[in-house]
C-alpha cells in the first residue's frame, strides 16, 4: 500500500532586471540551489529521511516548488515551522533546517526584493522570510557588549585583508583573534610578535559560557619588567624618613599587637 503523500509548497520571489522572478526569468544556478536547499529543509535531521517516493512540481507563481512527501515527514516539517513562527528561535527547530532558513534570511538582507515562503496543510500561518525577518538563535540573547583587558602572548600579527592580533591568553591558554586597523598596528613602536602584552579590547561575551567574540582592539598595553630607578629611590627615601625613629621592626610590630 502506497504511503499517503502531503504537499509542501515552497516559494521564491525576487526581481531580475526590474522584472518579477518567474520560471521564464530564473537562471539555472538559482533554481538548482533552491531545489537543493528545499531538499535539505524537508529532510532536516530526521533519521533515514527518504524522498525516493516524493513527487515534485515546479509552478510559475514567482518560482513555486510543490513537493509531495510522506505524511509523517510532512508533519515533522510542519511542527518545526510552526514552532519557529511562534517563537522566532532557530534553536527550537532541527539544526539542518535552521541552517537553511538562516541562509535564506541572510540572502534577503542582501537582496531586499527576495522573499522565501513555505506553506503546508495544517500550518496556521505560512512561514515567510523577507529582509524584515528577524529569526535568531535563542543562545544569541546571552551575548552582551564588554570592554576587557586581555593578557597573553602575541603569536600572529598583521594581515592584508583583515588586520588582526592572535593572542594566546595567559589565564586559559586559549587563542583569540582580535581585529585591528592597519593604523593601530603601524603605530606600535616595537614588534609585539611573541611578546607578552595586555590588550584593551571591546567585543561581546556570553553571560553563561564566558566565551568572547567579535573582539576589536582599542589599545596595546605592553607588559614591562623595567624598573623606574628614580621612583624606586624616592620610595626608599620616604621609607627611611618614616622609620628613622624605629630601632627594631620586630619590636614595633609586637607593640602594635599589644605584646609590649
Backbone as JSON, one array per atom type, in Angstrom:
{
  "sequence": "XXXXXXXXXXXXXXXXXXXXXXXXXXXXXXXXXXXXXXXXXXXXXXXXXXXXXXXXXXXXXXXXXXXXXXXXXXXXXXXXXXXXXXXXXXXXXXXXXXXXXXXXXXXXXXXXXXXXXXXXXXXXXXXXXXXXXXXXXXXXXXXXXXXXXXXXXXXXXXXXXXXXXXXXXXXXXXXXXXXXXXXXXXXXXXXXXXXXXXXXXXXXXXXXXXXXXXXXXXXXXXXXXXXXXXXXXXXXXXXXXXXXXXXXXXXXXXXXXXXX",
  "N": [[0.85, -1.2, 0.0], [0.61, 2.15, -0.91], [2.28, 4.92, 0.58], [0.64, 7.68, 2.13], [0.72, 10.87, 0.68], [1.73, 14.22, 1.34], [1.41, 17.67, 0.54], [3.98, 20.06, 0.32], [4.6, 23.42, 0.01], [6.82, 25.6, -1.56], [8.07, 28.83, -1.99], [9.78, 31.17, -4.02], [10.44, 34.45, -4.4], [11.47, 37.28, -6.29], [13.31, 39.9, -7.99], [14.42, 40.35, -11.32], [16.41, 42.21, -13.24], [14.56, 44.27, -12.93], [12.19, 42.98, -13.43], [9.67, 40.64, -12.32], [10.68, 37.58, -10.73], [10.35, 34.58, -12.44], [9.56, 31.34, -13.84], [10.42, 31.74, -16.38], [12.37, 33.67, -16.19], [14.18, 32.93, -14.25], [17.48, 31.84, -13.45], [19.53, 28.92, -14.09], [21.47, 28.15, -12.0], [20.35, 29.45, -9.74], [17.81, 28.22, -9.54], [18.57, 25.54, -9.24], [20.03, 25.66, -6.82], [17.98, 26.44, -5.08], [16.26, 24.22, -5.19], [17.96, 22.27, -4.08], [18.29, 23.27, -1.48], [15.68, 23.2, -0.56], [15.32, 20.43, -0.44], [17.14, 19.74, 1.62], [15.97, 21.13, 3.72], [13.5, 19.84, 3.98], [14.26, 17.18, 4.68], [15.72, 17.65, 7.02], [16.92, 16.81, 10.24], [15.97, 14.3, 10.4], [16.19, 10.92, 11.05], [17.17, 8.66, 8.53], [15.53, 9.86, 6.6], [13.73, 9.76, 3.66], [13.37, 10.6, 0.33], [12.74, 9.28, -1.9], [10.26, 8.39, -2.81], [8.95, 10.7, -3.22], [7.16, 13.38, -4.91], [7.43, 15.96, -7.35], [6.53, 19.23, -8.34], [7.02, 22.05, -10.4], [5.99, 25.26, -10.41], [4.86, 28.25, -12.06], [4.57, 30.61, -10.23], [5.69, 33.24, -9.08], [8.55, 31.64, -8.29], [7.59, 28.53, -7.75], [7.71, 25.62, -5.87], [6.32, 22.55, -5.52], [6.28, 19.95, -3.33], [5.54, 16.65, -2.85], [5.4, 14.65, -0.14], [5.98, 11.91, 2.19], [3.46, 11.62, 4.64], [4.1, 11.58, 7.37], [6.7, 12.66, 7.44], [6.1, 15.16, 6.4], [4.52, 16.15, 8.46], [6.43, 16.4, 10.44], [8.03, 18.42, 9.38], [6.12, 20.46, 9.36], [5.61, 20.8, 12.13], [8.09, 21.82, 13.04], [8.22, 24.24, 11.56], [5.96, 25.58, 12.52], [6.7, 25.91, 15.18], [8.86, 27.61, 14.9], [7.66, 29.89, 13.77], [6.09, 30.63, 15.93], [7.93, 31.09, 18.04], [10.2, 32.35, 17.0], [12.73, 31.44, 17.32], [15.61, 29.99, 16.21], [17.0, 27.96, 17.38], [15.07, 26.32, 18.31], [14.27, 24.53, 16.46], [15.08, 21.8, 14.16], [18.57, 21.51, 13.55], [19.65, 21.39, 10.84], [17.55, 22.34, 9.3], [17.3, 24.85, 10.43], [19.71, 25.93, 9.59], [19.36, 26.25, 6.79], [17.16, 28.03, 6.71], [18.24, 30.22, 8.03], [20.22, 30.86, 6.21], [18.63, 31.67, 4.05], [17.45, 33.9, 5.2], [19.68, 35.6, 5.5], [20.28, 36.05, 2.82], [18.04, 37.52, 1.96], [18.46, 39.89, 3.26], [20.56, 40.94, 1.89], [19.44, 41.17, -0.6], [16.83, 43.0, -1.11], [14.44, 42.57, -2.5], [13.99, 39.91, -2.51], [12.14, 37.12, -1.42], [11.31, 34.38, 0.6], [9.06, 31.7, 1.12], [7.1, 29.27, 2.9], [4.55, 26.88, 2.83], [2.02, 24.7, 4.07], [-0.46, 22.15, 4.48], [-2.31, 22.37, 7.46], [-0.63, 24.12, 8.72], [-0.99, 26.99, 10.43], [-0.15, 29.65, 9.91], [1.71, 30.63, 7.12], [5.21, 30.25, 6.65], [7.25, 33.0, 6.28], [9.96, 34.65, 4.84], [11.66, 37.56, 4.71], [13.41, 40.7, 4.05], [12.89, 41.91, 6.43], [12.59, 40.02, 8.33], [13.42, 38.57, 11.45], [14.51, 36.17, 12.63], [16.3, 34.39, 15.11], [19.0, 32.74, 16.91], [18.27, 31.36, 20.04], [20.29, 31.28, 21.91], [21.76, 33.47, 21.24], [20.85, 35.6, 22.66], [22.2, 35.67, 24.99], [24.52, 37.11, 24.72], [26.53, 39.9, 25.51], [27.7, 43.29, 25.3], [31.08, 44.15, 25.94], [34.01, 45.57, 27.54], [37.37, 44.71, 27.88], [40.49, 43.79, 29.48], [42.92, 41.89, 28.13], [45.39, 39.61, 28.83], [48.31, 38.15, 27.48], [50.18, 36.16, 25.08], [51.41, 37.29, 22.01], [50.96, 35.63, 19.03], [50.57, 35.82, 16.36], [50.38, 38.37, 13.92], [49.07, 41.09, 12.12], [48.17, 41.11, 8.62], [46.75, 41.45, 5.43], [44.14, 41.75, 4.29], [42.49, 41.49, 6.48], [43.39, 42.86, 9.1], [44.75, 41.8, 12.19], [45.21, 40.56, 15.57], [46.54, 37.69, 16.95], [46.13, 36.18, 19.95], [47.39, 34.29, 22.6], [45.87, 33.47, 25.46], [47.0, 34.25, 28.71], [45.78, 33.34, 30.98], [44.09, 31.14, 30.37], [45.18, 29.78, 28.21], [43.89, 29.67, 25.85], [43.38, 30.53, 22.41], [42.68, 33.64, 20.92], [41.21, 35.82, 18.47], [41.81, 39.13, 17.66], [40.47, 41.8, 16.1], [41.91, 44.52, 14.26], [43.03, 47.79, 13.16], [45.01, 48.86, 10.32], [46.33, 51.18, 10.98], [46.44, 51.12, 13.78], [48.15, 48.93, 14.25], [50.43, 49.74, 12.9], [51.2, 51.85, 14.43], [52.48, 50.87, 16.63], [55.52, 50.94, 18.34], [57.5, 49.0, 18.72], [58.16, 45.59, 17.66], [55.62, 43.48, 18.38], [55.29, 40.79, 18.18], [55.31, 37.55, 19.51], [55.61, 38.57, 22.03], [54.82, 39.27, 25.47], [51.83, 40.77, 26.24], [49.3, 43.18, 27.18], [46.08, 43.58, 26.06], [43.75, 46.07, 25.45], [40.47, 45.7, 24.78], [37.37, 45.71, 22.92], [34.2, 44.05, 22.63], [32.11, 41.12, 22.54], [30.65, 39.11, 25.09], [29.57, 35.97, 26.28], [27.03, 35.47, 28.62], [26.71, 33.1, 30.06], [28.58, 31.08, 29.16], [30.9, 32.53, 29.08], [32.37, 32.91, 26.83], [34.23, 34.7, 24.34], [33.73, 36.97, 21.61], [33.89, 38.64, 18.36], [35.97, 40.51, 18.82], [37.62, 43.63, 19.15], [40.43, 45.63, 18.76], [41.38, 48.12, 21.07], [43.56, 49.28, 22.36], [47.06, 48.71, 22.63], [48.77, 47.48, 25.41], [51.74, 47.11, 26.43], [53.37, 44.63, 28.4], [55.78, 45.17, 30.96], [58.98, 44.76, 32.46], [60.73, 46.54, 33.31], [62.38, 48.69, 35.64], [61.65, 51.69, 37.29], [64.14, 53.5, 38.25], [64.51, 55.98, 39.49], [62.01, 56.53, 40.66], [61.91, 54.4, 42.43], [64.08, 54.96, 44.12], [63.1, 57.26, 45.31], [60.97, 56.21, 46.8], [62.38, 54.62, 48.63], [63.71, 56.62, 50.06], [61.57, 57.96, 51.26], [60.7, 55.92, 52.9], [62.85, 55.55, 54.64], [62.77, 57.98, 56.04], [60.27, 57.81, 57.3], [60.71, 55.69, 59.05], [62.75, 56.35, 60.72], [62.89, 56.68, 63.5], [62.42, 54.2, 64.48], [63.84, 51.59, 66.07], [63.77, 48.83, 66.08], [62.21, 46.72, 63.92], [60.79, 44.37, 64.44], [60.18, 44.69, 67.14], [58.55, 46.9, 66.98], [56.3, 45.87, 65.62], [55.45, 44.01, 67.52], [54.67, 45.7, 69.54], [52.46, 46.94, 68.37], [50.73, 44.84, 68.4], [50.16, 44.69, 71.02], [51.76, 43.3, 72.69], [53.82, 44.4, 74.02]],
  "CA": [[0.0, 0.0, 0.0], [1.44, 3.36, -1.03], [2.17, 5.88, 1.68], [-0.09, 8.9, 1.82], [1.63, 11.99, 0.45], [1.24, 15.55, 1.72], [2.08, 18.7, -0.24], [4.7, 21.18, 0.94], [4.77, 24.45, -1.03], [7.96, 26.49, -1.34], [8.02, 29.94, -2.94], [10.91, 32.09, -4.11], [10.1, 35.67, -5.14], [12.61, 38.21, -6.44], [13.27, 40.67, -9.23], [15.57, 40.19, -12.2], [16.38, 43.31, -14.21], [13.34, 45.05, -12.77], [11.03, 42.14, -13.71], [9.48, 39.59, -11.31], [11.31, 36.29, -10.98], [9.43, 33.54, -12.86], [10.28, 30.24, -14.48], [10.99, 32.24, -17.63], [13.49, 34.58, -15.92], [15.11, 32.37, -13.27], [18.63, 31.15, -14.04], [19.68, 27.53, -13.64], [22.11, 28.03, -10.67], [19.4, 29.85, -8.69], [16.79, 27.18, -9.4], [19.21, 24.32, -8.72], [20.33, 25.89, -5.41], [16.72, 26.45, -4.35], [15.81, 22.83, -5.09], [18.83, 21.59, -3.13], [18.01, 23.76, -0.13], [14.37, 22.66, -0.21], [15.52, 19.03, -0.06], [17.77, 19.71, 2.96], [14.99, 21.62, 4.7], [12.49, 18.8, 4.21], [14.86, 16.06, 5.4], [16.12, 18.08, 8.35], [17.77, 15.84, 10.93], [15.17, 13.09, 10.6], [16.97, 9.72, 10.69], [16.73, 7.87, 7.37], [14.52, 10.54, 5.79], [13.87, 9.26, 2.28], [12.49, 11.3, -0.61], [12.68, 8.49, -3.14], [8.86, 8.27, -3.25], [8.34, 12.03, -3.31], [6.82, 13.9, -6.23], [7.76, 17.38, -7.41], [6.02, 20.08, -9.42], [7.54, 23.41, -10.39], [4.93, 26.1, -10.97], [5.26, 29.63, -12.3], [3.93, 31.58, -9.36], [7.07, 33.54, -8.74], [9.04, 30.28, -8.55], [6.91, 27.72, -6.74], [8.04, 24.2, -5.91], [5.41, 21.74, -4.72], [6.88, 18.64, -3.08], [4.63, 15.72, -2.18], [6.24, 13.75, 0.65], [5.3, 11.08, 3.17], [2.7, 12.47, 5.57], [4.81, 11.68, 8.65], [7.78, 13.62, 7.25], [5.47, 16.47, 6.24], [4.1, 16.59, 9.79], [7.64, 16.79, 11.15], [8.38, 19.74, 8.86], [5.09, 21.39, 9.81], [5.81, 21.08, 13.55], [9.24, 22.71, 13.17], [7.9, 25.57, 11.04], [5.01, 26.21, 13.45], [7.47, 26.28, 16.36], [9.67, 28.78, 14.56], [6.74, 31.03, 13.63], [5.62, 31.01, 17.26], [9.0, 31.54, 18.96], [11.27, 33.11, 16.34], [14.0, 30.91, 17.81], [16.17, 28.97, 15.33], [17.46, 26.84, 18.2], [13.91, 25.5, 18.68], [13.98, 23.59, 15.37], [16.2, 20.95, 13.81], [19.71, 22.33, 13.1], [19.81, 21.48, 9.39], [16.51, 23.25, 8.82], [17.67, 26.19, 10.89], [20.82, 26.41, 8.76], [18.81, 26.7, 5.51], [16.33, 29.21, 6.93], [19.14, 31.32, 8.35], [20.85, 31.22, 4.95], [17.64, 32.44, 3.3], [17.3, 35.21, 5.85], [20.85, 36.4, 5.15], [20.16, 36.46, 1.42], [17.03, 38.56, 1.81], [19.01, 41.16, 3.75], [21.4, 41.47, 0.82], [18.58, 41.41, -1.77], [15.56, 43.38, -0.47], [13.25, 42.11, -3.24], [13.89, 38.46, -2.4], [11.27, 36.6, -0.36], [11.08, 32.94, 0.64], [7.94, 31.32, 1.97], [6.77, 27.84, 2.95], [3.19, 26.65, 3.29], [1.59, 23.31, 4.04], [-1.73, 21.9, 5.18], [-2.18, 22.26, 8.91], [0.18, 25.22, 9.24], [-1.91, 28.12, 10.54], [0.44, 30.77, 9.19], [2.85, 30.22, 6.31], [6.5, 30.82, 7.06], [7.67, 33.98, 5.28], [11.26, 35.24, 5.16], [11.98, 38.74, 3.9], [14.5, 41.47, 4.65], [12.49, 42.4, 7.76], [12.51, 38.88, 9.24], [14.47, 38.59, 12.46], [14.7, 34.93, 13.37], [17.63, 34.32, 15.7], [19.24, 31.64, 17.84], [17.98, 31.76, 21.41], [21.55, 31.47, 22.64], [22.32, 34.78, 20.91], [20.39, 36.58, 23.64], [23.12, 35.67, 26.12], [25.72, 37.89, 24.43], [26.49, 41.3, 25.94], [28.87, 44.08, 24.92], [32.02, 44.31, 27.05], [35.38, 46.02, 27.34], [38.19, 43.9, 28.76], [41.93, 43.76, 29.31], [43.34, 40.51, 27.92], [46.83, 39.42, 28.92], [48.75, 36.94, 26.83], [51.33, 36.19, 24.17], [51.06, 37.5, 20.61], [51.54, 34.56, 18.21], [50.42, 36.21, 14.96], [50.11, 39.81, 13.91], [49.04, 41.7, 10.8], [47.16, 40.66, 7.67], [46.47, 42.47, 4.42], [42.71, 41.97, 4.13], [41.82, 41.51, 7.78], [44.43, 43.03, 10.13], [44.31, 41.29, 13.48], [46.21, 40.06, 16.52], [46.21, 36.4, 17.56], [46.65, 36.22, 21.31], [47.18, 33.13, 23.47], [45.58, 34.06, 26.76], [47.84, 33.75, 29.8], [44.95, 32.72, 32.02], [43.48, 29.87, 29.96], [45.89, 29.14, 27.11], [43.03, 29.69, 24.66], [43.76, 31.51, 21.4], [41.59, 34.5, 20.45], [41.58, 36.75, 17.41], [41.37, 40.49, 17.93], [40.55, 42.62, 14.9], [42.57, 45.81, 14.46], [43.21, 48.54, 11.92], [46.4, 48.99, 9.93], [46.9, 52.32, 11.7], [46.75, 50.7, 15.15], [49.32, 48.05, 14.25], [51.59, 50.51, 12.44], [51.56, 52.82, 15.47], [53.29, 50.23, 17.66], [56.93, 51.27, 18.13], [58.29, 47.78, 18.63], [57.5, 44.4, 17.15], [54.98, 42.81, 19.52], [55.17, 39.37, 17.91], [55.89, 36.66, 20.53], [55.8, 39.32, 23.27], [53.71, 39.28, 26.42], [51.19, 42.08, 26.2], [47.91, 43.28, 27.6], [45.28, 44.27, 25.05], [42.47, 46.65, 25.83], [39.62, 45.35, 23.65], [35.91, 45.71, 23.04], [33.64, 42.88, 21.97], [30.93, 40.54, 23.16], [30.91, 37.95, 25.95], [28.35, 35.24, 26.62], [26.81, 35.54, 30.06], [26.82, 31.79, 30.69], [29.81, 30.35, 28.83], [32.02, 33.49, 29.18], [33.1, 32.94, 25.56], [34.38, 36.02, 23.74], [33.65, 37.01, 20.15], [33.88, 39.96, 17.73], [36.89, 41.37, 19.57], [38.22, 44.74, 18.41], [41.5, 46.26, 19.54], [41.31, 49.53, 21.46], [44.9, 49.77, 22.66], [48.12, 47.81, 23.09], [49.4, 47.86, 26.67], [52.82, 46.13, 26.59], [53.87, 44.33, 29.73], [57.17, 45.57, 31.09], [59.66, 44.4, 33.71], [61.7, 47.58, 33.58], [62.18, 49.37, 36.93], [61.93, 53.12, 37.3], [65.12, 53.65, 39.33], [64.29, 57.25, 40.2], [60.83, 56.37, 41.51], [62.25, 53.46, 43.5], [64.93, 55.68, 45.07], [62.23, 58.18, 46.05], [60.23, 55.42, 47.77], [63.32, 54.26, 49.69], [63.97, 57.81, 50.87], [60.39, 58.19, 52.09], [60.66, 54.87, 53.91], [63.87, 55.84, 55.68], [62.28, 59.09, 56.85], [59.15, 57.36, 58.11], [61.14, 54.68, 60.03], [64.02, 56.77, 61.32], [62.85, 56.56, 64.96], [62.14, 52.81, 64.85], [65.12, 50.87, 66.19], [63.56, 47.42, 65.83], [60.96, 46.47, 63.22], [60.07, 43.31, 65.15], [59.65, 45.26, 68.36], [57.44, 47.81, 66.61], [55.16, 45.03, 65.31], [54.96, 43.44, 68.76], [53.97, 46.75, 70.31], [51.14, 47.12, 67.74], [49.9, 43.69, 68.8], [49.87, 44.8, 72.44], [52.61, 42.38, 73.47], [54.81, 45.16, 74.79]],
  "C": [[0.88, 1.24, 0.0], [1.21, 4.28, 0.16], [1.4, 7.1, 1.22], [0.89, 10.06, 1.72], [0.95, 13.31, 0.81], [2.06, 16.6, 1.0], [2.75, 19.74, 0.67], [5.0, 22.17, -0.18], [5.89, 25.4, -0.64], [7.95, 27.57, -2.42], [9.31, 30.76, -2.86], [10.49, 33.25, -4.98], [11.3, 36.59, -5.17], [12.36, 39.05, -7.68], [14.55, 40.43, -10.01], [15.48, 41.27, -13.27], [15.11, 44.12, -14.15], [12.07, 44.26, -13.05], [10.9, 41.07, -12.63], [10.17, 38.3, -11.73], [10.22, 35.26, -11.3], [10.25, 32.38, -13.43], [10.93, 30.67, -15.79], [12.23, 33.1, -17.38], [14.51, 34.02, -14.95], [16.27, 31.68, -13.99], [18.8, 29.78, -13.4], [20.36, 27.42, -12.28], [21.16, 28.39, -9.53], [18.37, 28.77, -8.44], [17.38, 25.92, -8.79], [19.51, 24.47, -7.23], [19.06, 25.85, -4.56], [16.2, 25.04, -4.15], [16.64, 22.07, -4.05], [18.54, 21.99, -1.7], [16.64, 23.27, 0.35], [14.5, 21.21, 0.25], [16.12, 18.92, 1.34], [16.76, 20.11, 4.02], [13.96, 20.55, 5.02], [13.07, 17.66, 5.04], [15.22, 16.44, 6.82], [17.11, 17.1, 8.95], [17.0, 14.55, 11.21], [15.99, 11.88, 10.17], [16.35, 8.99, 9.51], [15.6, 8.54, 6.59], [14.76, 10.19, 4.33], [12.87, 9.98, 1.38], [12.37, 10.54, -1.93], [11.26, 8.38, -3.68], [8.17, 9.63, -3.38], [8.03, 12.39, -4.75], [7.02, 15.41, -6.22], [7.07, 18.04, -8.6], [6.66, 21.45, -9.29], [6.54, 24.28, -11.12], [5.39, 27.55, -11.07], [4.37, 30.57, -11.51], [5.07, 32.15, -8.55], [7.82, 32.28, -9.17], [8.48, 29.43, -7.42], [7.27, 26.25, -6.95], [7.07, 23.47, -4.97], [6.02, 20.36, -4.59], [5.88, 17.8, -2.3], [5.49, 14.67, -1.47], [5.38, 12.93, 1.59], [4.66, 11.95, 4.25], [3.4, 12.63, 6.91], [5.96, 12.69, 8.56], [7.23, 15.03, 7.11], [5.04, 17.03, 7.6], [5.29, 17.06, 10.6], [8.09, 18.18, 10.69], [7.41, 20.79, 9.4], [5.29, 21.78, 11.28], [6.98, 22.04, 13.77], [8.9, 24.13, 12.71], [6.94, 26.31, 11.98], [5.73, 26.69, 14.7], [8.29, 27.54, 16.1], [8.81, 30.03, 14.42], [6.32, 31.55, 14.99], [6.72, 31.65, 18.1], [10.03, 32.46, 18.32], [12.66, 32.62, 16.67], [14.48, 29.77, 16.91], [16.69, 27.76, 16.1], [16.31, 25.89, 18.57], [13.58, 24.47, 17.6], [15.23, 22.79, 15.04], [17.32, 21.77, 13.16], [19.85, 22.47, 11.6], [18.76, 22.39, 8.77], [16.83, 24.68, 9.21], [18.77, 26.78, 10.0], [20.31, 26.95, 7.42], [18.01, 27.99, 5.69], [17.17, 30.43, 7.28], [19.86, 31.8, 7.09], [19.9, 32.06, 4.09], [17.47, 33.84, 3.89], [18.47, 36.13, 5.52], [20.78, 36.9, 3.72], [19.15, 37.6, 1.25], [17.53, 39.91, 2.32], [19.92, 41.79, 2.71], [20.58, 41.85, -0.41], [17.17, 41.72, -1.28], [14.31, 42.91, -1.21], [13.03, 40.61, -3.09], [13.04, 38.07, -1.19], [11.16, 35.08, -0.51], [9.84, 32.69, 1.49], [7.66, 29.83, 1.83], [5.36, 27.71, 3.5], [2.88, 25.16, 3.19], [0.28, 23.18, 4.79], [-1.47, 21.74, 6.66], [-1.33, 23.33, 9.53], [-0.67, 26.48, 9.23], [-1.42, 29.33, 9.76], [1.64, 30.27, 8.39], [4.11, 30.9, 6.85], [6.97, 31.74, 5.95], [8.97, 34.62, 5.73], [11.56, 36.36, 4.18], [13.09, 39.51, 4.59], [14.12, 42.1, 5.99], [12.38, 41.27, 8.78], [13.69, 38.89, 10.2], [14.47, 37.31, 13.3], [16.13, 34.92, 13.93], [17.75, 33.09, 16.6], [19.0, 32.14, 19.26], [19.23, 32.03, 22.2], [22.17, 32.83, 22.36], [21.94, 35.83, 21.96], [21.3, 36.66, 24.85], [24.36, 36.5, 25.9], [25.54, 39.35, 24.83], [27.78, 41.99, 25.51], [29.76, 44.3, 26.14], [33.28, 45.03, 26.57], [36.24, 45.26, 28.34], [39.66, 44.16, 28.49], [42.35, 42.29, 29.25], [44.85, 40.41, 27.93], [47.22, 38.12, 28.24], [49.92, 37.17, 25.89], [50.83, 36.34, 22.74], [51.75, 36.42, 19.77], [51.37, 34.83, 16.72], [49.93, 37.64, 14.95], [50.09, 40.31, 12.48], [47.92, 41.15, 9.94], [46.79, 41.77, 6.72], [44.99, 42.8, 4.33], [42.0, 42.17, 5.46], [42.87, 41.65, 8.88], [43.93, 42.57, 11.49], [45.51, 40.87, 14.32], [45.7, 38.73, 17.05], [46.92, 36.34, 18.9], [46.35, 34.91, 22.02], [47.05, 33.65, 24.89], [46.41, 33.41, 27.87], [47.02, 32.96, 30.81], [44.47, 31.33, 31.64], [44.24, 29.11, 28.89], [45.09, 29.1, 25.83], [43.49, 30.79, 23.71], [42.54, 32.31, 20.97], [42.12, 35.42, 19.36], [40.97, 38.12, 17.71], [41.55, 41.32, 16.67], [41.18, 43.97, 15.23], [42.59, 46.56, 13.13], [44.7, 48.58, 11.59], [47.08, 50.1, 10.71], [47.28, 51.93, 13.12], [48.02, 49.84, 15.19], [50.58, 48.81, 13.84], [52.08, 51.46, 13.52], [52.43, 52.21, 16.57], [54.78, 50.43, 17.36], [57.8, 50.03, 17.98], [57.49, 46.64, 18.04], [56.94, 43.61, 18.32], [54.86, 41.31, 19.34], [55.97, 38.55, 18.93], [56.23, 37.41, 21.82], [54.58, 39.13, 24.17], [53.13, 40.68, 26.46], [49.85, 42.01, 26.93], [47.18, 44.1, 26.54], [44.0, 44.8, 25.68], [41.56, 46.47, 24.63], [38.16, 45.61, 23.97], [35.4, 44.48, 22.31], [32.39, 42.42, 22.66], [31.34, 39.32, 23.98], [29.59, 37.3, 26.31], [28.22, 35.16, 28.14], [27.01, 34.2, 30.74], [28.17, 31.14, 30.43], [31.07, 31.2, 29.01], [32.86, 33.54, 27.89], [33.12, 34.36, 25.01], [34.26, 35.93, 22.23], [33.65, 38.47, 19.68], [34.77, 40.96, 18.48], [37.54, 42.4, 18.66], [39.24, 45.43, 19.3], [41.19, 47.73, 19.82], [42.73, 50.06, 21.64], [45.82, 48.62, 23.06], [48.66, 48.34, 24.41], [50.52, 46.86, 26.94], [53.16, 45.91, 28.05], [55.34, 44.71, 29.81], [57.72, 45.14, 32.44], [60.7, 45.44, 34.08], [61.34, 48.3, 34.88], [62.53, 50.85, 36.78], [62.83, 53.4, 38.51], [64.87, 54.91, 40.15], [63.09, 57.14, 41.15], [61.12, 55.44, 42.67], [63.11, 54.13, 44.57], [64.11, 56.63, 45.93], [61.45, 57.43, 47.13], [61.13, 55.0, 48.94], [63.56, 55.43, 50.62], [62.81, 58.11, 51.8], [60.31, 57.15, 53.21], [61.65, 55.12, 55.03], [63.41, 56.95, 56.61], [61.19, 58.63, 57.82], [59.59, 56.43, 59.24], [62.39, 55.11, 60.8], [64.05, 56.6, 62.84], [62.55, 55.13, 65.43], [63.45, 52.04, 64.86], [64.99, 49.39, 65.87], [62.2, 47.22, 65.17], [60.13, 45.43, 63.94], [59.43, 43.84, 66.43], [58.47, 46.17, 68.09], [56.17, 47.01, 66.32], [54.56, 44.44, 66.58], [54.2, 44.44, 69.58], [52.6, 47.02, 69.73], [50.19, 46.0, 68.16], [49.56, 43.72, 70.27], [50.7, 43.87, 73.29], [53.67, 43.1, 74.27], [54.18, 46.47, 75.26]]
}
